[in-house]
Amino acid sequence: MIALFTDYGLIIFLFFVISILYSSVGFGGGSSYLAILAFTGIAFSQIRATALLCNIVVVIGNVYLFYRQKELRWKKIIPIVLFSVPFAFLGGYLKINQQLFFILLGFTLLFAAISMWLSKKIITSDVKISKSKPLKNSLYGSFIGFISGMVGIGGGIFLSPILHLTNWDTPKRIAATASFFILVNSISGLLGQYSNPDFYIDWNLTSILLITVLIGGQIGSRMSNRYFTPIQLKKTTAILIAFVSLRVLWKAAF
């Protein structure tokens, strides 16, 4: 146990910080967990599963708080998750090689960084709620769920910008929807990976990371926007993720 803290002390600390920052704005942090784990030498199949498990632990607290605040609008959420769940399972089940995984990861992180950098316009704009379109919501959910399952994230980093740009609902309800979306798709993607014969997790390290993000997620979900604005958090994280995404793509190409 002491050896794990010695070898992975920096990773544990970064997971703690990320879980606080992301949970404070309604996300799980899967994209950043992947970014960190991508440079640890851990098997890429294990990276996906670890990121999804951490996602689940972090967003459970967010979903519970949003549920108590009555911010979850089930009639609008169900069309999004109805098809995203089976597609996330399929994406998680698919066996992909290491090079394809890092290419997908690189582009996923790059998209995440861009969406975070543009979040100032999204968050501060006045929201004029558009009419719900179940078919379009189902298509969004299906595509995002599949890609998320393959890469090992919950998909909130894809869904949230789309919902904001289409004026889907108020910012808080979008955050609530993204949290629930992340939770169910992380569970589905993880089950898909578990069904694959190559599934493997080093529980010695993963259990420590899960405890770390559980504590950080609880702190972040209660801290909310009290000390930092979503813009400050996302802009800072965007720079880091953009840098890592380019390194991952460079590594995959050469």
VOGU-3710 file (C-alpha; in Angstrom, 3 decimals, decimal comma):
1> mialftdygl> 0,000/0,000/0,000  2,816/2,422/0,900  4,547/1,525/-2,362  1,420/2,493/-4,305  1,348/5,940/-2,707  5,042/6,314/-3,437  4,713/5,287/-7,084  1,383/6,950/-7,834  1,271/9,774/-5,285  1,081/12,505/-7,934
11> iiflffvisi> -1,683/10,683/-9,808  -3,716/10,266/-6,619  -3,334/13,957/-5,839  -4,353/14,984/-9,376  -7,416/12,720/-9,246  -8,417/14,369/-5,974  -8,136/17,876/-7,416  -9,924/16,944/-10,647  -12,826/15,288/-8,822  -13,348/18,471/-6,777
21> lyssvgfggg> -13,215/20,772/-9,806  -15,394/18,698/-12,098  -18,041/17,753/-9,540  -18,427/21,433/-8,653  -19,728/22,093/-12,186  -21,702/18,860/-12,663  -19,174/16,662/-14,509  -17,435/13,428/-13,572  -13,927/14,216/-14,814  -13,525/11,163/-17,051
31> ssylailaft> -11,699/13,038/-19,810  -9,075/14,345/-17,383  -8,692/10,963/-15,661  -7,995/9,459/-19,073  -5,510/12,213/-19,853  -3,542/11,481/-16,688  -3,669/7,689/-16,963  -2,609/7,786/-20,626  0,962/8,604/-19,546  1,303/6,154/-16,668
41> giafsqirat> 2,151/3,012/-18,602  -1,055/1,335/-17,385  -2,696/-0,947/-19,982  -5,125/1,057/-22,116  -7,946/-1,429/-21,479  -7,584/-0,796/-17,756  -7,439/2,971/-18,294  -10,971/2,980/-19,727  -12,442/0,950/-16,889  -10,719/2,996/-14,180
51> allcnivvvi> -11,945/6,287/-15,663  -15,533/5,018/-15,840  -15,468/3,758/-12,258  -14,202/7,129/-11,055  -16,896/8,855/-13,108  -19,597/6,797/-11,420  -18,326/7,529/-7,927  -18,103/11,290/-8,561  -21,439/11,911/-10,291  -23,581/9,849/-7,916
61> gnvylfyrqk> -23,375/12,710/-5,422  -24,280/15,259/-8,097  -27,287/13,274/-9,303  -28,554/12,890/-5,751  -28,300/16,630/-5,078  -29,982/17,551/-8,373  -32,743/15,035/-7,629  -33,385/16,609/-4,254  -33,460/20,038/-5,879  -36,004/18,729/-8,435
71> elrwkkiipi> -33,825/19,762/-11,393  -34,153/16,453/-13,274  -36,815/16,669/-16,014  -37,456/13,022/-16,800  -39,665/13,586/-19,857  -36,793/15,368/-21,560  -34,022/13,149/-20,177  -35,489/9,733/-21,065  -35,235/10,163/-24,893  -31,545/11,042/-24,497
81> vlfsvpfafl> -30,580/8,095/-22,304  -32,972/5,524/-23,803  -30,603/4,763/-26,685  -27,370/6,072/-25,221  -27,257/3,265/-22,645  -27,249/0,307/-25,084  -24,863/2,148/-27,428  -22,504/2,885/-24,530  -22,588/-0,831/-23,677  -21,773/-1,694/-27,296
91> ggylkinqql> -18,940/0,841/-27,410  -17,496/-0,537/-24,185  -17,787/-4,132/-25,397  -15,977/-3,546/-28,683  -12,377/-4,675/-28,688  -10,158/-1,925/-30,104  -6,400/-1,871/-30,529  -4,139/0,450/-28,615  -3,382/2,833/-31,501  -7,083/3,353/-32,313
101> ffillgftll> -7,806/3,921/-28,641  -5,212/6,674/-28,337  -6,389/8,325/-31,570  -9,970/8,349/-30,277  -8,766/9,532/-26,893  -6,718/12,347/-28,418  -9,592/13,719/-30,479  -11,990/13,284/-27,554  -9,726/15,292/-25,272  -9,231/17,951/-27,943
111> faaismwlsk> -12,995/18,331/-28,347  -13,356/18,506/-24,578  -10,748/21,253/-24,382  -12,401/23,305/-27,122  -15,857/22,978/-25,564  -14,484/24,008/-22,176  -12,685/27,016/-23,662  -15,895/28,185/-25,341  -17,955/27,655/-22,199  -17,945/31,357/-21,274
121> kiitsdvkis> -20,308/32,142/-24,093  -22,425/29,103/-23,307  -22,809/29,652/-19,575  -23,352/33,390/-19,498  -25,831/33,647/-22,368  -29,517/34,131/-21,638  -31,415/30,926/-22,105  -34,559/30,850/-24,193  -35,695/27,259/-23,815  -36,380/25,528/-27,121
131> kskplknsly> -39,110/22,992/-27,732  -38,125/19,432/-26,880  -37,405/17,178/-29,893  -37,316/13,524/-28,726  -35,987/12,115/-32,026  -33,082/14,550/-32,174  -32,338/13,971/-28,476  -32,266/10,213/-29,103  -29,772/10,659/-31,950  -27,547/12,822/-29,753
141> gsfigfisgm> -27,660/10,210/-26,999  -26,958/7,259/-29,300  -23,876/8,786/-30,940  -22,412/10,220/-27,749  -23,099/7,006/-25,831  -21,273/4,870/-28,410  -18,179/7,085/-28,590  -18,120/7,471/-24,802  -18,285/3,713/-24,248  -15,380/3,132/-26,639
151> vgigggifls> -13,139/5,769/-25,089  -14,083/5,350/-21,432  -15,929/8,536/-20,437  -19,498/9,301/-19,424  -20,174/11,626/-22,348  -21,241/14,710/-20,417  -18,387/16,682/-21,949  -20,005/16,073/-25,365  -23,643/16,391/-24,335  -23,486/19,550/-22,256
161> pilhltnwdt> -22,154/21,911/-24,987  -24,751/20,592/-27,466  -27,606/21,158/-25,029  -26,377/24,652/-24,214  -25,962/25,647/-27,852  -29,465/24,388/-28,717  -31,003/26,157/-25,675  -32,291/22,805/-24,470  -33,096/24,080/-20,967  -31,709/26,230/-18,155
171> pkriaatasf> -27,972/25,846/-17,301  -28,744/24,104/-14,002  -31,103/21,584/-15,590  -28,547/20,916/-18,313  -25,938/20,254/-15,608  -28,405/17,901/-13,896  -29,103/16,099/-17,170  -25,387/15,794/-17,967  -24,727/14,326/-14,510  -27,427/11,688/-14,927
181> filvnsisgl> -26,254/10,981/-18,489  -22,693/10,484/-17,264  -23,847/8,135/-14,511  -25,970/5,764/-16,603  -23,589/5,705/-19,562  -20,547/5,126/-17,363  -22,317/2,149/-15,793  -23,384/0,834/-19,199  -19,935/1,308/-20,758  -18,301/-0,398/-17,796
191> lgqysnpdfy> -20,665/-3,382/-18,076  -19,803/-3,594/-21,765  -16,109/-3,671/-20,956  -16,697/-6,243/-18,211  -18,406/-8,503/-20,774  -15,262/-8,441/-22,903  -12,888/-11,367/-22,186  -9,907/-8,965/-22,075  -11,344/-6,964/-19,177  -8,885/-6,412/-16,330
201> idwnltsill> -8,511/-3,983/-13,425  -5,702/-3,610/-10,894  -7,899/-3,190/-7,833  -4,990/-2,187/-5,590  -4,532/1,110/-7,438  -8,140/1,538/-8,590  -9,582/1,199/-5,086  -7,320/4,017/-3,844  -8,340/6,220/-6,768  -12,024/5,493/-6,129
211> itvliggqig> -11,740/6,502/-2,473  -9,833/9,616/-3,558  -12,456/10,790/-6,074  -15,292/9,882/-3,696  -13,931/12,317/-1,129  -13,105/14,928/-3,761  -16,491/14,562/-5,453  -18,355/15,076/-2,193  -16,325/18,207/-1,482  -16,835/19,583/-4,982
221> srmsnryftp> -20,567/18,906/-5,215  -21,128/20,794/-1,966  -18,653/23,532/-2,760  -20,417/24,103/-6,095  -19,588/27,576/-7,430  -18,907/29,146/-4,035  -15,200/29,777/-4,540  -14,611/29,417/-8,275  -16,772/30,208/-11,268  -17,400/27,483/-13,867
231> iqlkkttail> -15,569/29,649/-16,384  -12,383/29,807/-14,291  -12,415/26,073/-13,679  -13,084/25,115/-17,270  -10,622/27,548/-18,839  -7,794/26,256/-16,653  -8,680/22,634/-17,322  -9,088/23,287/-21,060  -5,461/24,387/-21,402  -4,195/21,251/-19,689
241> iafvslrvlw> -6,440/18,902/-21,665  -5,558/20,554/-24,987  -1,854/20,067/-24,270  -2,360/16,427/-23,288  -4,611/15,720/-26,289  -1,913/16,914/-28,700  0,686/14,768/-26,939  -1,615/11,732/-27,136  -2,242/12,279/-30,864  1,477/12,757/-31,489
251> kaaf> 2,201/9,526/-29,615  -0,455/7,665/-31,624  0,859/8,987/-34,946  4,537/8,354/-34,312
//
